[in-house]
Amino acid sequence: MNISIKGAYGDSNFGDDLLMIVFEDFIKANIKNSSLNFIGAENSYVSKFLSDSSYSNNQKDDLLIYGGGTQFFSFIEKSTLKTKLKNNISKSPVKILKKVFQKLGPGNEAVTRFEKAFLGFGLGPFNNNMQAIEFAKNQLKDSLFTGVRDQVSYEYCNDWNIQSFLGADVVFSSGFNKYIQNVPQVEDSGKIGIIVRDWEWKNSEADYQEQLISFVNANPQLDVTFIVFAKDKDPKWMKRIQDYKSIVWNPETMEINDFIEILNSFSTFITARYHGAIIAGLLGKKVICVEIEPKLRILTQQIPSFALWNNDFDIPKLNDLVQSDLEKDHQKYISELRSKADEMLNQFVKKYNSRFNGE
């Protein structure tokens, strides 16, 4: 069996790098006699994190898995207010294969051998973009298995009459435990890590980037460090923080465990990145999610002990959140999400074995 897993891999994004290694560990441990390949942006660093998988956009697949991330959505661009359709990576293998199949002609057996599955992914928002909605529905409707990471995505599937399993992001799964189980608990250092993200989409009149810089400048007594998870995707923030303390995930020279230990030295995180909040929660830190997009709000609903700096990006509100006695014991909620993620992955394996192994 030739299995490929598609995502925003190879984009120097720490969150997507985590997804990749968790998926590799899980597939290799649970699906035997399979050749595993990952599909993403071309980048040589990826091979250092893969132990026994290929990395190619040209792999011939029996099964293509969409692995984590927000796979189908539509945002409104700030500059033009035009709605743009996005489906993760522009060079979607599904689109490429669709063109190939059209050239082969109807009834070709190659079409029927190709299966799709979706694991731990998110849907939306769509901003009433019917083209984006129809595209997502068409991709999902014939999938072998659809496992979503949150209630909102689950409700989209229900509305579209698509059978799905309500799971969670796979970084919550038991398979990620080995990367954090030996990370020691540290005393409250008072250090604040601000995990940033370039954002070009309109969801508020306020510019959260300017508001964060103003917050830091107005509070010189705070020990603040800017943290970049995706240097290739966040060039504006890379430029903005040149005169501030900063840490940048550099997959070419750094290891996953080393970066987790660096993150563990902080006590509080203000994060505009989804997986920044997840890692902070797993490490037992105080978490303030920045609502640059809906998935950060959704995460605070899944883990109510996370605080939310909502999308009016009011600086006094952020001051109040930072100064308040935030929760840092998230284990009750994380345990529930871990169970959901684990069961989603197990249900996928059952469906896979039923389809391909006759079990």
For each residue, the residues with C-beta under 8 A, 3 or more apart:
1: 31 33 34 35 62 63 356
2: 34 35 37 59 60 61 62 63
3: 27 31 34 35 36 37 61 62 63 64 65
4: 36 37 38 39 59 61 63 64 65 93
5: 20 23 24 27 36 37 38 39 64 65 66 67
6: 38 39 40 64 65 66 67 88 89 92 93
7: 16 19 20 38 39 40 66 67 68 69 88 89
8: 11 13 16 40 41 69 88 89
9: 16 17 19 20 38 39 40 41 46 55
10: 40 41 42 43 45 46 55
11: 8 16 40 41 43 230 232 233
12: 17 43 45 230 231 232 233 249 250 251
13: 8 16 17 229 230 233 249
14: 17 18 229 230 249 251 259 275
15: 18 19 171 229 230 273 274 275 276 278
16: 7 8 9 11 13 19 20 40 68 69 275
17: 9 12 13 14 20 21 49 249 251 256
18: 14 15 21 22 171 176 179 256 275 279
19: 7 9 15 16 22 23 67 68 69 120 170 171 275
20: 5 7 9 16 17 23 24 38 40 46 49 50 67
21: 17 18 24 25 49 50 179 256
22: 18 19 25 26 170 171 173 175 176
23: 5 19 20 26 27 38 65 67 68 119 170
24: 5 20 21 27 28 36 38 50 51 52 53
25: 21 22 28 29 175
26: 22 23 29 30 170 173 175 345
27: 3 5 23 24 30 31 34 36
28: 24 25 31 36 51 52 53
29: 25 26 175
30: 26 27 345 349
31: 1 3 27 28 34 349 352
32:
33: 1
34: 1 2 3 27 31
35: 1 2 3 54
36: 3 4 5 24 27 28 52 53 54
37: 2 3 4 5 53 54 55 56 59 61
38: 4 5 6 7 9 20 23 24 46 50 53 54 55
39: 4 5 6 7 9 55 56 57 59 64 89 93
40: 6 7 8 9 10 11 16 20 43 46 55 89
41: 8 9 10 11 89
42: 10 57
43: 10 11 12 40 46
44: 47
45: 10 12 48 49 251 252
46: 9 10 20 38 40 43 49 50 55 251
47: 44 50 55
48: 45 251
49: 17 20 21 45 46 251 256
50: 20 21 24 38 46 47 53 54 55
51: 24 28
52: 24 28 36
53: 24 28 36 37 38 50
54: 35 36 37 38 50 59
55: 9 10 37 38 39 40 46 47 50
56: 37 39 59
57: 39 42 91 93
58:
59: 2 4 37 39 54 56
60: 2
61: 2 3 4 37 64 93 114
62: 1 2 3 113 114 115 356
63: 1 2 3 4 115 116 117 144 352 356
64: 3 4 5 6 39 61 93 94 114 115 116 117
65: 3 4 5 6 23 116 117 118 119
66: 5 6 7 69 71 88 116 117 118 119 121
67: 5 6 7 19 20 23 119 120 121 170
68: 7 16 19 23 119 120 121 149 169 170
69: 7 8 16 19 66 88 121 122
70: 73 88 121 122 123 124 295
71: 66 87 88 118 121 122 123 136
72: 86 87 88 123 124 132 135 136 139
73: 70 86 87 122 123 124 125 126 132
74: 83 84 85 86 125 126 127 129 131 132
75: 83 84 86 125 127 201 202 203 293
76: 81 82 83 84 127 201 202 203
77: 80 81 82 83 84 200 201 202
78: 81 200 201 202
79: 200
80: 77
81: 76 77 78 202
82: 76 77
83: 74 75 76 77 127 129 132
84: 74 75 76 77
85: 74 129 131 132 135
86: 72 73 74 75 132
87: 71 72 73 90 92 132 135 136 139
88: 6 7 8 66 69 70 71 72 92
89: 6 7 8 39 40 41 92
90: 87
91: 57 95 96
92: 6 87 88 89 95 96
93: 4 6 39 57 61 64 96 97
94: 64 97 98 116 139
95: 91 92 98 99
96: 91 92 93 99 100
97: 93 94 100 101 114
98: 94 95 101 102
99: 95 96 102 103
100: 96 97 103 104 110
101: 97 98 104 108 110 111
102: 98 99 105
103: 99 100
104: 100 101 108 110 111
105: 102 108
106:
107: 111
108: 101 104 105 111
109: 112 113
110: 100 101 104 113 114
111: 101 104 107 108 114
112: 109
113: 62 109 110
114: 61 62 64 97 110 111
115: 62 63 64 143 144 355
116: 63 64 65 66 94 139 142 143 144
117: 63 64 65 66 143 144 145 146 348 351 352
118: 65 66 71 121 140 143 145 146 147 148
119: 23 65 66 67 68 145 147 167 170 344 345 348
120: 19 67 68 147 148 149 167 168 169 170 341 344
121: 66 67 68 69 70 71 118 147 148 149 153
122: 69 70 71 73 148 149 150 152 153 295 298
123: 70 71 72 73 136 148 152 153 156 157
124: 70 72 73 152 153 156 294
125: 73 74 75 293 294
126: 73 74 129 132 133 136
127: 74 75 76 83
128:
129: 74 83 85 126 132 133
130: 133 134
131: 74 85 134 135
132: 72 73 74 83 85 86 87 126 129 135 136
133: 126 129 130 136 137
134: 130 131 137 138
135: 72 85 87 131 132 138 139
136: 71 72 87 123 126 132 133 139 140 156
137: 133 134 140 141 160 162
138: 134 135 141
139: 72 87 94 116 135 136 143
140: 118 136 137 143 146 157 160 162 164
141: 137 138 160 162
142: 116
143: 115 116 117 118 139 140 146
144: 63 115 116 117 351 352 355
145: 117 118 119 165 347 348 351 352
146: 117 118 140 143 157 162 163 164 165
147: 118 119 120 121 164 165 167 344 345 347 348
148: 118 120 121 122 123 153 154 157 164 165 166 167
149: 68 120 121 122 153 167 168 169
150: 122 153 154 166 168 295 298 299 302
151: 154 155 166 298 301 302
152: 122 123 124 155 156 294 298
153: 121 122 123 124 148 149 150 156 157 164
154: 148 150 151 157 158 164 166
155: 151 152 158 159
156: 123 124 136 152 153 159 160
157: 123 140 146 148 153 154 160 162 163 164
158: 154 155 161 162 164
159: 155 156
160: 137 140 141 156 157
161: 158
162: 137 140 141 146 157 158
163: 146 157
164: 140 146 147 148 153 154 157 158
165: 145 146 147 148 343 344 347
166: 148 150 151 154 340 344
167: 119 120 147 148 149 340 341 343 344 345
168: 120 149 150 172 173 302 337 338 340 341 344
169: 68 120 149 172 274 275 278 337 341
170: 19 22 23 26 67 68 119 120 173 175 176 341 345
171: 15 18 19 22 176 275 278 279 282
172: 168 169 176 278 282 334 337 338 340 341
173: 22 26 168 170 176 338 341 342 345
174: 177 338 341 342
175: 22 25 26 29 170 178 345
176: 18 22 170 171 172 173 179 180 282
177: 174 180 181
178: 175 181
179: 18 21 176 256 257 260
180: 176 177 183 260 282 283
181: 177 178
182:
183: 180 260 261 264 283
184: 264
185: 284
186: 189 264 265
187:
188: 267
189: 186 223 265 266 267
190: 223 267
191: 223 224 225 265 266 267 268
192: 222 223 224 225 266 267 268 269 270 322
193: 224 225 227 247 263 266 268 269 270 271 280
194: 212 216 224 225 226 227 269 270 271
195: 227 228 229 269 270 271 272 273 276
196: 209 212 226 227 228 234 237 241 272 273
197: 229 230 233 234 237 272 273 292
198: 233 234 235 236 237
199: 208 209 272 292 293
200: 77 78 79
201: 75 76 77 78 293
202: 75 76 77 78 81
203: 75 76 291 292 293 311
204: 208 311 312 313
205:
206: 210 211 311 312 313 314
207: 210 211 313
208: 199 204 211 212 272 290 292 311 313
209: 196 199 212 213 236 237 240
210: 206 207 213 214
211: 206 207 208 214 215 313 314 315 318
212: 194 196 208 209 215 216 270 290
213: 209 210 216 217 240
214: 210 211 217 218 315
215: 211 212 218 219 315 318 319
216: 194 212 213 219 222 224 244
217: 213 214 220
218: 214 215 315
219: 215 216 222 224 319 322
220: 217
221:
222: 192 216 219 322
223: 189 190 191 192
224: 191 192 193 194 216 219 244 245
225: 191 192 193 194 244 245 246 247 266
226: 194 196 237 241 244 245 246 247
227: 193 194 195 196 246 247 248 249 263 276
228: 195 196 231 234 237 238 241 246 247 248 249
229: 13 14 15 195 197 234 249 273 275 276
230: 11 12 13 14 15 197 233 234 249 273
231: 12 228 234 235 238 248 249 250
232: 11 12 235
233: 11 12 13 197 198 230
234: 196 197 198 228 229 230 231 237 238
235: 198 231 232 238 239
236: 198 209 239 240
237: 196 197 198 209 226 228 234 240 241
238: 228 231 234 235 241 242 248
239: 235 236 242
240: 209 213 236 237
241: 196 226 228 237 238 244 246
242: 238 239
243:
244: 216 224 225 226 241
245: 224 225 226
246: 225 226 227 228 241
247: 193 225 226 227 228 262
248: 227 228 231 238
249: 12 13 14 17 227 228 229 230 231 254 259
250: 12 231 253 254
251: 12 14 17 45 46 48 49 254
252: 45
253: 250
254: 249 250 251 258 259
255: 258 259
256: 17 18 21 49 179 259 260
257: 179 260 261
258: 254 255 261 262
259: 14 249 254 255 256 262 263
260: 179 180 183 256 257 263 264 279 283
261: 183 257 258 264 265
262: 247 258 259 265
263: 193 227 259 260 266 269 279 280 283
264: 183 184 186 260 261 283
265: 186 189 191 261 262
266: 189 191 192 193 225 263 269 280 285
267: 188 189 190 191 192 285 286
268: 191 192 193 285 286 287 288 322 326
269: 192 193 194 195 263 266 276 277 280 285 286 287 288
270: 192 193 194 195 212 288 290 309 318 322
271: 193 194 195 276 277 280 287 288 289 290 296
272: 195 196 197 199 208 276 290 292 296
273: 15 195 196 197 229 230 276 277
274: 15 169 277 278 295 296 299
275: 14 15 16 18 19 169 171 229 278 279
276: 15 195 227 229 269 271 272 273 279 280
277: 269 271 273 274 280 281 287 289 296 299 306
278: 15 169 171 172 274 275 281 282 299
279: 18 171 260 263 275 276 282 283
280: 193 263 266 269 271 276 277 283 285 286 287
281: 277 278 284 285 287 303 305 306 330 334
282: 171 172 176 180 278 279 334
283: 180 183 260 263 264 279 280
284: 185 281 328 329 330 331
285: 266 267 268 269 280 281 328
286: 267 268 269 280 307 326 327 328
287: 268 269 271 277 280 281 303 305 306 307 326 330
288: 268 269 270 271 306 307 308 309 318 321 322 326
289: 271 277 296 297 299 300 306 307 308 309
290: 208 212 270 271 272 296 309 313
291: 203 294 296 297 308 309 310 311
292: 197 199 203 208 272 296 311
293: 75 125 199 201 203 296
294: 124 125 152 291 297 298
295: 70 122 150 274 298 299
296: 271 272 274 277 289 290 291 292 293 299 300 308
297: 289 291 294 300 301 308 310
298: 122 150 151 152 294 295 301 302
299: 150 274 277 278 289 295 296 302 303 306
300: 289 296 297 303 304 306 307 308
301: 151 297 298 304
302: 150 151 168 298 299 333 337
303: 281 287 299 300 306 330 333 334 337
304: 300 301 333
305: 281 287 326 327 328 329 330 333
306: 277 281 287 288 289 299 300 303 327 330
307: 286 287 288 289 300 321 324 326
308: 288 289 291 296 297 300
309: 270 288 289 290 291 313 317 318 321
310: 291 297 313 317
311: 203 204 206 208 291 292
312: 204 206 317
313: 204 206 207 208 211 290 309 310 318
314: 206 211 317 318
315: 211 214 215 218 318 319
316: 319 320
317: 309 310 312 314 320 321
318: 211 215 270 288 309 313 314 315 321 322
319: 215 219 315 316 322 323
320: 316 317 323 324
321: 288 307 309 317 318 324 326
322: 192 219 222 268 270 288 318 319
323: 319 320
324: 307 320 321
325:
326: 268 286 287 288 305 307 321
327: 286 305 306 330
328: 284 285 286 305
329: 284 305 332
330: 281 284 287 303 305 306 327 333 334
331: 284 334 335
332: 329 335 336
333: 302 303 304 305 330 336 337
334: 172 281 282 303 330 331 337 338
335: 331 332 338 339
336: 332 333 339 340
337: 168 169 172 302 303 333 334 340 341
338: 168 172 173 174 334 335 341 342
339: 335 336 342 343
340: 166 167 168 172 336 337 343 344
341: 120 167 168 169 170 172 173 174 337 338 344 345
342: 173 174 338 339 345 346
343: 165 167 339 340 346 347
344: 119 120 147 165 166 167 168 340 341 347 348
345: 26 30 119 147 167 170 173 175 341 342 348 349
346: 342 343 349 350
347: 145 147 165 343 344 350 351
348: 117 119 145 147 344 345 351 352
349: 30 31 345 346 352 353
350: 346 347 353 354 359
351: 117 144 145 347 348 354 355
352: 31 63 117 144 145 348 349 355 356 357
353: 349 350 356 357 358 359
354: 350 351 357 358 359
355: 115 144 351 352
356: 1 62 63 352 353
357: 352 353 354
358: 353 354
359: 350 353 354
